[in-house]
Amino acid sequence: MNVSIYVNSDEGSDLMPNDIKRLESLYTLTLKNKKCIPDDVRVVEISLVFVNEIKMTQINAKYRDTSEVTDVLSFPMWESKTGDFNPPSNWDVLPLGDIVVCTEVVKQNAINQKKEFINELVLVICHGLLHLIGLDHDTIERKQAMWKEQDQIVSEYFKF
């Protein structure tokens, strides 16, 4: 199984093609390790969209009923009503969903946390991936598990 990331950006992402390839390799490894994708899936597709603050605020208002900007939103395709990740089997190519990133917010978060922009960008993209496969931070326990998982993925990214 391999991961293909499709990037759409009106704003620019500062991600180079090599960065996308590294993310695809890391996501492939992550999904294989989590054993959450059916065995017959050959390719997993993820849409990665970069937007400005105005667009992110509009998306957040439309889908989360809160009219404020945020750094990342995920739109999983295979989330059950209970929030579980429930992908179909017998698919050769499995689209997971969309990750929408507001680069302006990510840049500001990086400045506020005294981090490099690329570190914060990789973090929010990894956060988005975990939402696509059913992880959430709606309880303290689930938040701790998700944060641990995303920190491990980010750490692995910078080892590649």
Backbone as a ProteinNet text record, in pm:
[ID]
protein_1_A
[PRIMARY]
MNVSIYVNSDEGSDLMPNDIKRLESLYTLTLKNKKCIPDDVRVVEISLVFVNEIKMTQINAKYRDTSEVTDVLSFPMWESKTGDFNPPSNWDVLPLGDIVVCTEVVKQNAINQKKEFINELVLVICHGLLHLIGLDHDTIERKQAMWKEQDQIVSEYFKF
[TERTIARY]
84.5	0	89.1	49.7	118.8	18.2	69.4	-13.6	18.8	-85.2	-70	-137.5	-63	-116.4	-133.9	-254.3	-284.9	-298.5	-216.4	-210.5	-284.9	-368.8	-439.5	-413.2	-364.2	-327.8	-349.9	-425.6	-435.5	-332.2	-284.1	-200.1	-52.7	-19.2	118.2	135.5	217.1	228.7	369.1	466.4	608	651.5	566.7	605.6	662.4	779.1	842.5	799.1	814	778	846.1	969.5	1038.7	969.8	916.9	843.6	719	649	528.6	566.3	673.7	718.7	753.4	818.1	851.5	724.7	626.7	499.3	429.7	430.5	367	433.3	565.3	638.3	608.2	607.3	580.4	436.8	341.5	201.9	182.8	252.1	244.8	290.7	403.8	456.7	360.7	307.6	215	90.6	31	-91.8	-65.5	49.4	83.9	102.2	170.1	193	63.7	-30	-157.4	-251.8	-222.3	-304.3	-452.8	-478.6	-616.9	-674.9	-591.7	-636.5	-655.3	-768	-788	-671.6	-640.7	-525	-530.7	-651.4	-662.1	-645.2	-631.6	-611.6	-466.8	-450.9	-318.1	-268.9	-361.2	-325.7	-426.6	-375.7	-458.5	-437.6	-547.2	-538.2	-582	-507.9	-539.5	-534.1	-634.8	-636.7	-588	-488.4	-431.1	-453.9	-532.9	-574	-522.2	-458.2	-408.1	-495.3	-544.6	-635.5	-589.5	-647.8	-618	-714.8	-695.8	-777.5	-925.3	-954.8	-1095.3	-1164.4	-1100.9	-1159.6	-1172.2	-1069.4	-1074.9	-1188.1	-1208.3	-1317.8	-1452.7	-1465.8	-1589.9	-1613.9	-1509.8	-1522.7	-1559	-1492.7	-1519	-1663.4	-1711.7	-1850	-1949.1	-1920.9	-2012.6	-2019.5	-1904.4	-1901.9	-1892.3	-1849.7	-1836.5	-1918.1	-1988.6	-2076.5	-2002.4	-1878.1	-1801.5	-1729.3	-1754.8	-1700	-1567.6	-1470.5	-1335.1	-1236.6	-1118.2	-1015.3	-947.9	-898.5	-823.8	-710	-618	-501.8	-530	-609.9	-633.2	-772.8	-835.5	-961.8	-948.2	-1010.4	-1009	-1151.2	-1166.2	-1295.5	-1281.8	-1293.7	-1277.2	-1394.7	-1363.1	-1467.6	-1529.4	-1459.1	-1503.8	-1526.9	-1581.3	-1611.2	-1756.6	-1775.8	-1912	-1979.8	-2107.2	-2181	-2124.7	-2057.8	-1996.9	-1854.2	-1806.9	-1673.5	-1563.6	-1601.1	-1501.7	-1460.7	-1337.9	-1287	-1335.2	-1413.5	-1477.6	-1465.3	-1342.6	-1325.1	-1380.2	-1420.8	-1469.2	-1352.8	-1381.6	-1280.2	-1306.4	-1217.9	-1228.2	-1215.4	-1147.4	-1118.9	-970.2	-935.6	-796.1	-737	-813.6	-773.3	-874.6	-824.5	-912	-885.6	-976.9	-961.8	-997.5	-911.5	-938	-1015.2	-995.1	-1063.9	-974.1	-1016.1	-947.7	-888.1	-770	-706.9	-693.5	-753.7	-750.4	-663	-562.3	-464.4	-464.7	-466	-452.5	-307.4	-229.9	-87	-61.1	-147.1	-127.5	-134.1	-229	-241.4	-123.9	-84.4	29.6	155.6	176.3	293.6	288.7	172.3	159.6	180.4	126.1	147.4	295.2	365	508.6	584.7	550.6	614.7	585.5	458.8	419.5	488.9	513.1	574.5	725.3	779.4	922.9	970.3	894.1	925.2	947.5	1014.1	1026.8	890.7	861.8	734.6	713	815.2	799	763.5	817.2	784.4	636.4	586.2	445.1	354.5	396.9	318.3	307.3	418.7	416.3	328.6	334.9	252.4	103.3	58.3	-85.8	-130.6	-43	-78.7	-90.3	1.4	-6.9	-132.4	-164.7	-286.9	-408	-407.6	-516.4	-527	-413.2	-414.5	-477.8	-439.7	-493.1	-644.3	-695.6	-841.9	-905.1	-837	-892.5	-906.9	-826.3	-833.7	-896.6	-975.1	-1059.6	-1007.4	-886.5	-839.7	-903.5	-922.5	-984.6	-930.3	-963.7	-917.7	-1035.4	-1143.3	-1265.3	-1269.2	-1174.8	-1159.8	-1012.2	-982.4	-842.5	-760.3	-814.4	-741	-715.3	-817.6	-802	-708.6	-714.9	-624.7	-479.8	-453	-316.6	-266.6	-351.4	-312.8	-286	-372.1	-354.9	-229.2	-205.8	-87.6	40.2	38.7	155	180.7	75.8	86.4	139.1	83.9	128	271.1	311.3	450.3	546.1	506.3	590.1	602.4	492.4	495	583.5	567.6	648.8	796.6	826.6	965.1	1022.6	944.3	988.2	1007.7	920.8	931.9	1069.4	1116.7	1243.6	1364.7	1340.9	1448.7	1466.8	1361.4	1364.9	1475.3
-117	0	123.3	221.2	349.3	461	577.8	696.3	797.2	855.2	965.3	1087.9	1197.4	1323.4	1418.1	1472.2	1567.4	1704.8	1799.2	1932.4	2031.6	2113.1	2222.4	2346	2453.1	2569.4	2698	2787.2	2923.5	3011.1	2965.5	3046.2	3009.8	2894.7	2847.3	2781.6	2679.4	2601.9	2598	2640.4	2626.8	2481	2391	2250.5	2228.9	2171.4	2138.3	1996.9	1961.3	1824.9	1717.3	1740.7	1643.7	1629.5	1740.9	1735.5	1648.5	1662.5	1582.3	1434.8	1403.3	1263.5	1207.9	1288.2	1243.7	1217.9	1307.5	1287.3	1161.3	1139	1018.6	892.8	892.5	776.5	756.5	866.2	857.5	813	865.9	826.4	679.5	633.5	491.7	406	441.1	367.8	375	494.1	513.2	426.7	429.1	352.7	202.5	159.5	16.8	-25.4	58.7	26.2	22.7	109.8	114.5	2.7	-57.4	-167.9	-130.4	-8.1	39	39	9.7	8.6	-136.4	-169.5	-307.8	-355.7	-483.4	-541.7	-529.6	-527.1	-524.9	-385.5	-283	-147	-132	-86.4	-67.3	76	173	314.7	386.2	468.9	556.4	698.4	770	907.1	1005.4	1114.8	1222.3	1353.7	1436.9	1570.4	1668.9	1748.8	1848.7	1985.3	2069.1	2197.9	2309.7	2410.6	2525.9	2646.2	2713.4	2826.8	2944.2	3061.4	3179.4	3186.7	3287	3299.3	3319.7	3396.8	3422.4	3292.2	3217.1	3090.5	2991.1	2982.9	2888.9	2926.2	3055	3099.9	3060	3074.1	3034.9	2884	2805.6	2659.5	2618.6	2680.3	2649	2684	2797	2837.7	2740.2	2699.3	2610.8	2471.3	2415.2	2274.8	2253.4	2355.6	2337.5	2439.9	2525.1	2624.5	2716.8	2748.8	2845.4	2937.7	3065.7	3159.7	3218.2	3130.4	3174.1	3094.5	3148.3	3082	2973.7	2871.5	2765.4	2722.6	2644.4	2604.7	2488.4	2391.2	2272.6	2216.4	2170.4	2097.7	1970.9	1865.6	1738.6	1697	1638.1	1590.3	1444	1353.8	1211.2	1155.9	1067.7	1006.3	884.4	821	691	693.1	802	812.6	771.3	675.6	632	735.7	717.4	810.5	814.1	706.8	702.4	756.3	799.9	857	757	631.2	528.5	534.4	493.7	483	351.2	359.1	240.3	237.4	213.9	214.9	88.3	98.3	-21.2	-112.5	-238.5	-330.3	-352.4	-424.3	-457.1	-335.6	-232.4	-116.9	-118.3	-96.8	-88.2	46.2	152.2	288.2	340.1	385.1	429.5	576.1	667.2	806.2	817.9	885.5	900.8	1027.5	1134.1	1258.7	1378.4	1492	1619.3	1672.2	1730.1	1805	1947.9	2043.2	2183.9	2258.7	2330.4	2398.8	2547.7	2629.3	2774.1	2811	2839.3	2864.5	2989.4	3089.9	3211.3	3179.6	3096.9	3058.7	2970.6	2879.5	2792.4	2876.5	2976.4	3064.7	3139.6	3191.4	3264.4	3171.4	3050.8	2953	2920.7	2906.1	2876.3	2990	3112.6	3228.9	3230.1	3212.3	3215	3106.9	2991.8	2879.6	2870.9	2972.2	2976.4	2848.1	2808.3	2689.2	2729.8	2644.1	2663.6	2638.6	2714.9	2700	2557	2496	2361.2	2261.1	2280	2189.9	2198.8	2320.7	2339.9	2291.2	2314	2269.7	2117.4	2049.6	1902.9	1853.7	1920.5	1882.2	1889.2	2000.3	2012.6	1917.2	1890	1793.6	1653.6	1618.7	1488.5	1481.3	1590.8	1598.9	1569.8	1630.5	1607.4	1462.4	1398.7	1257	1172.2	1197.2	1116.9	1132.3	1251.7	1269.1	1187.6	1178.9	1103.1	955.1	904.7	761.7	738	835.8	812.4	857.4	912.2	961.9	1097	1128.2	1254.3	1297.9	1421.1	1475.8	1531.4	1454	1496.6	1458.2	1377.4	1347.3	1361.4	1372.2	1385.7	1265.5	1146.5	1025	1018.3	1048	1043.4	1153.6	1269.2	1379	1339.2	1280.7	1238.2	1135.1	1040	936.8	998.1	1090.9	1152.9	1238.2	1316.9	1403.2	1318	1207.8	1118.6	1063.7	1020	964.7	1068.6	1190	1291.3	1334.4	1340.8	1374.6	1269.1	1142.6	1034.9	1045.9	1076.9	1089.5	1206.8	1320.9	1438.8	1409	1343.8	1307.2	1218.6	1122	1033.1	1110.1	1208.1	1287.1	1351.3	1407.4	1479.4	1386.7	1256.9	1157.7	1109.5	1123.5	1073.9	1143.1
0	0	0	-80	-85.2	-64.7	-25.7	-6.2	-115.7	-174.3	-269.3	-210.2	-203.5	-152.6	-270.4	-283.9	-388.9	-326	-372.2	-312	-399.6	-334.1	-398.7	-314.5	-378.8	-299.4	-375.6	-314.3	-364.6	-295.1	-181.8	-94.8	-98.4	-151.1	-140.5	-5.6	-1.7	121	175.8	97.1	130.8	132.6	88.3	76.1	-63.3	-67.6	-194.4	-234.7	-362	-403.5	-318.8	-278.8	-193.9	-57.8	-3.8	123.6	109.7	-2	-26.1	-34.5	-105.7	-116.1	21.5	106.2	241.8	322.3	310	380	330.4	200.5	145.7	201.1	205.4	259.2	406.8	481.2	624.9	651.3	576.3	593.8	559.1	455.1	419	535.8	593.4	708.3	827.1	853.9	966.2	950	831.8	808.7	813.7	763.5	771.7	917.3	995.5	1136.8	1216.5	1183.8	1256.3	1212	1097.9	1045.7	1037.7	991.4	986.8	845.4	746.9	607.8	564.1	500.3	453.8	366.5	377.6	308.4	157	100.3	-44.9	-106	-23.3	-73.8	-120.5	-243.9	-301.7	-284.2	-295	-285.7	-196.6	-106.9	-24.3	-75.7	-99.3	-149.1	-41.2	-32.4	61.7	-14.9	5	-53.5	52.4	16.2	106.2	43	110.8	55.4	145.3	84.5	158.6	125.9	231.4	214.6	300.1	272.5	354.2	472.8	557.9	679.8	648.9	547	512.7	472.9	384.9	338.9	454	540.1	652.8	748.2	771.7	857.9	797.3	666.4	598.5	610.1	590	598.8	741	838.8	979.3	1016.4	966	993.8	930.7	809	737.1	798.9	835.7	878.1	1028.4	1102.2	1247.1	1325.1	1252.9	1314.3	1410.2	1377.4	1455.5	1357.9	1367.4	1269.3	1318	1331.7	1365.8	1281.8	1269.7	1191	1275.5	1209.6	1276.6	1185.1	1237.8	1157.8	1064	1108.2	1025.9	1051.6	945.7	953.7	870.6	916.5	843.7	811.6	694.6	649.7	608	706.6	677.3	597.3	504.7	422.6	488.6	580.9	632.1	782.5	832	974.4	997.1	1087.3	1119.2	1207.9	1233.4	1320.2	1461.6	1502.4	1635.9	1635	1517.5	1507.8	1477.7	1455.8	1426	1279.1	1253	1116.4	1058.5	950.5	896.6	743.5	692	546.4	482.4	356.6	287	249.6	232.2	181.2	32.7	-30.1	-172.6	-263.9	-216.2	-300.4	-331.9	-455.7	-496.3	-454.2	-476.2	-439.5	-338.2	-223.3	-114.4	-81.2	-119.6	-77.2	71.3	149	292.7	325.5	247.3	276.1	252.3	307.3	285.3	414.9	401.6	510.5	459.3	530.3	490.8	591.2	539.6	624.4	592.5	696.3	680.8	711.9	607.3	627.1	710.8	701.1	781.1	930.4	970.3	1111.5	1152.6	1065.1	1095.8	1116	1030.3	1044.8	1177	1213.1	1339.6	1458.6	1451.3	1559.1	1574.8	1463.4	1468.3	1536.2	1501.8	1564.7	1714.1	1750.7	1892.3	1974	1912.1	1983.1	1959.8	1889.2	1859.4	1790.1	1690.3	1611.8	1466.9	1394.8	1250.7	1186	1081.8	1012.1	964	903.3	848.2	957.6	1077.8	1189.2	1225	1231.8	1265.6	1152.2	1028.9	914.3	911	930	932	1047	1161.8	1276.8	1243.7	1185	1158.5	1047.8	951.7	847.5	907.4	997.3	1066.4	1152.6	1218.6	1299	1209.7	1092.2	997.8	955	928.4	890.2	999.5	1123.4	1233.7	1245.6	1219	1217.4	1104.3	990	877.4	908.9	1002.9	1036.3	1173.4	1219.7	1335.7	1470.3	1477	1605.8	1633.3	1761.1	1798.7	1933.5	1971.3	2099	2178.3	2178.6	2246.3	2394.1	2439.5	2582.5	2617.4	2744.4	2787	2742.1	2759.4	2723.2	2572.9	2495.1	2349	2301	2365.2	2329.2	2355.2	2471.8	2504	2403.5	2367.5	2270.8	2133.2	2092.1	1961	1956.7	2062	2065.8	2064.6	2136.9	2139.1	1999.2	1934.3	1799.3	1701	1704.4	1608.7	1636.4	1762.6	1794.7	1740.9	1748.5	1694.8	1543.1	1476.9	1331	1289.9	1356.4	1324.2	1346.8	1456.5	1486.5	1376.1	1331.5	1223.3	1092.9	1067.6	944.6	934.5	1044.4	1039.8	1046.7	1063.6	1054.5	911.1	828.5	690	612.9
[MASK]
++++++++++++++++++++++++++++++++++++++++++++++++++++++++++++++++++++++++++++++++++++++++++++++++++++++++++++++++++++++++++++++++++++++++++++++++++++++++++++++++

